[in-house]
Structure formats: structure tokens, C-alpha cells
């Protein structure tokens, strides 16, 4: 069994590959001084900070230099490099990747596998918590509900909490749709694909499809790209 880890801003994302079977899961970061065992860890990468006293094996850490994405600037986040390369690698086509987690990151890769830029904004939950923190009358942020229910819920709710959830979710979907349509106008490419990944992907995909967009939903895009890196070699 070979294990993979992507350290995110708010969650740790894991996968393992045993006898050709792929399995993924997510956990909260370990408490300081309670690091997991690393004996099965094949490779890891980090976007978020490591807890105090947590030291995954340095020789198994993957950095930007291991990602075969062309023209990558040295400041690019490892998560964006992985999903950008992973989307391009899947079909060899230009791709816009929306990674919808704590932040919404939009990454554009052209048909030659070159990083062409992107956008970053607050994700759904971060928008919601920011509204609660910055206003006097809005209710405190509630534990997140099932993201998969956003499209099925009333788009014009009467209750404030539901209105906040719909506003943040639909604003995020609208930002993705706008970016996609702007790319179509500025750089027409009928072969380009729109990819959606991250924890809010399941909930945002139906909202994007409502707008007539075709979406490739792949929750494990970053981990699969990590597994496919030439330096890791778990996926061909």
C-alpha cells in the first residue's frame, strides 16, 4: 500500500493505492505532538501550515520543481500547480480548473501545458464566516450543511441563514461561470475543458450546469496528480 497526503488550509487530504484500488478521505489536522505514522507515506505536498511537532519525511515532499507544468512561477501554490497539470494531463487540452475549498482558486492552463494565470477569492464557507464577522445584525456562521443540497434548495429563501448560504454558494458559482465565459471570448478554444474540484465541488456542479456549462467534476484531482508525478510514479 502507498499513501499520499496533501496538507490543506483547513483539512488534510489523504489517498492510498492498494492492489490498483484508489481510496481517498479527509481529516482534520492532527493536534500538536500527535503526528500520524509515516511508514506508508509515499509522497506528500503542503499548502497549509504543519502543526507544531509534525514533521512528515522531508525526502518524500513534492514541490513545484517536481510538477511538469510549464512556465510555473516560483510563487504558485502547490495545489494550483497540481490541479492545473492534472487537468491538462488528462486530455492534453486547455483547461480552467476551479478548486473550491477554503478559497476558490481558478487556474488556467493552455493547450501546451503552460500556466497562464488565474484568480483567487474566498470560498463559500469563508464568505459566510466573513459576513458574520464583519456585520452587526447577521447571525453567526452555522456549521456547514450538505453542499450537495444548494441547487435543490429554494434559490430565494425567506430565512436569513438560508439566504446567506444561497448567496455565498451562487456567488461562487457565478465567479466560475464568469471566468469561463470571459476565457471563451478572449481566447476562443473549443477544446478547452472546465474542471471542478475541492470540497464544495459537489454542491457547485449542479449550479454551474443550471447555467448550461459542462463540468468535469473530480474531487481528487490534486491527489491524483500527486500520484502521477514522475517522481512518485503511482499512476501512469
N, C-alpha and C positions, 0 to 999 in steps of 0.2 A: 504493500500500500504506500502511495506517495501523497503527501498532504501539502496543500497550498494555503497561503494566508495573505490577505490584503487588509492592512490596517487602515480603517476609515476614520472619518472625523468623529463619528458617534458610535459606530459599530465595527466589530471585527468580522470580516467575511472569509469564510473557510470553504475549502473543497478538498475532496480526495478522489483518487482514481485507483480502483482496485479491480483487477480482472476485467478491465475495459469498461467498468461501470462508473459513471460520474455521479457524485453526490455533493451537494452544497448546503451550507447552513450559515447562520449569523448568530453572533453572541455579543453581549456587552463586553467592553474591555475588561481585562482582569484587574482586580484590586491591586494596589501596590504590594509587592512582595509575594504575589500569588500567581506567578507566571506559569503557563501550561508547560507540559513536557514538549521538548522539541525533537525527539528522536525520529519521528516520522515526517518532519517538515522537509520538503524537497526544495521549496523556494518561497520567498515572501517579498512583499513590497509595502511601502508605507506612504500614506497621505497624511494621516493624523499623527499625533504625538504618541510615543510609547509611555506607558505608566512607569513611575519610578521603580527601579529594580527589575524591569522587564527587559531582557536582552536576548532576542532571537539570534541565532548564529549569524554573525556578520558575513561569513563567506557564502551564505545562501541568499543574501539580499540582492534583489534585482533593482537596477537603477536605469536611468534614461539611456545610458550607453548600451544596454542590452536590448532595447526596443528598436526594431528595424524600421521605424517610421522616419521618413526623410525630412530634412530641414527642421529638426526639432530644436527650439530654443532651450537654453540651459535652465530657464526658469519654469518650464512647463511641468505641471503636476503629473506624477507618475500615473494616476488614474486616467487622466485625459490621454496620455500617450498610449496606454494600453487599449482603451476602448477605441481610439482612433485607428490604431494599427489593426486591432481585431476586426473592426468593421470592414476596413479596406481588404484585409487578408481573406475574408470570407468569399468575396466575389471579384476582387480586383477592380472595384468601381469607386467613383467618388461617393463620399458618404457624409451625412450630417448626423452626428451622434448626440443625442440628448441623454445625459446622465442625471437622473432626477433623484437626488438623495437629500442630504442636509443642504447642499447647494444644488442649483440647476446649472450644469455646465454644458455648453453647446460647443462641439468640436467639429471643425470642417476639415476633411482630408480630400484631396483631389484624386483624380483617376490614376495618377502616377505614384500614389502613396506618399504625398507630401503634406505636411501640416500647413494649413492655410489660415489658421486663426480661429477665433471663437468668441463666446460671450459667457459671462458668469453672473448669476443673480441668486437671490435667496430661494431655497426650495419651499415646498408647501408648508411644512411644519414650522420652518424658520420664519416665514411670513406671518403665520398665525401667532407665534410667540412674540414676535416683534410688535405686532399690533397691540397685544395685551400689555407689553412693557411700556409702550410709548403713549398710551391713551388713558384717560381717567375713567371713562364710563364703560368701555368694552370689558366683557368678562375675562377672567384669567384663562389661559390656554388649558384646554382639556386634554386628557390622554387621547392620542390619535385613534380615530376609528378605522374601520376597514377601508383602505384606499380604493379597493375594487368596487365600492358602492357609490362613488362620486357620480358616475354617469347615470345611475339608476335613480338617484335621489332627485327631489324637486329642485330644478335649477333656480327657482325664485322663492326660497323658503321664507316663512314668516318669522321664525325664531332666530335670534341673533347668532347663536353658536353655529347653526346650520348655514346661515348666511355668510359667516366668516369662512367656514370650510369650503363652501361653493365658490366664494370669491377668490380664495387663495388657489384652489385647485384649477379653476378655469382661467385665472390669470397666468398660471404656469403653462397650461396647455396652449394658451393664446401666444405666449412668448415663443414657444417651439414652432407653432404654425406660422407665425410672422417671419421667423428666421428662415424657415423652409421656403416660403413664397418669395422672400427677398433674394435668396440664392437663385431660385428659378429665373427671376427677372434679370439679375445682374450677370449670372453665369449659366446660361441655359445648358443643361446636360440631361438628356432624357434617361441616362443610365444611372443617375445619382439615386442613392437609397437613404431613407430616413430610418435611423436606428433609435430604439428607446431601451434604456437600461436603468438600473438603480431601484431603490426600494419603492418609489412611487410609480414605477413604470406600469404596473398592472392597472392602477387607477386612472392614469393619464391616457393610456392607449385608446379606450373607448371614446374619450373626449376628442382625441385627435381624429379618430375615424368618423365621428359625427361631422367633422369639418371636411370630409372627403379625402383625407390623407391616408396613404398606405404606409403602414408602420411595421418594421421588423422588431418585434419585442424579444429581447434576450436578456433576462435578468442577470445572467452570469458572464456577460461579455468580457468584463475586466479579468475575471478569474480564468476564463478560457484562453484569453490572450496571454496571460501569465504562464499558463501550462504549455502554450505553443511556442514560447520564446525559444530561439535556437539554443540558448544557454540552459534551458530547462528540459525541453525535448519530450514532454509527456503527450502532446498532441501533434499529429503530423499535419 
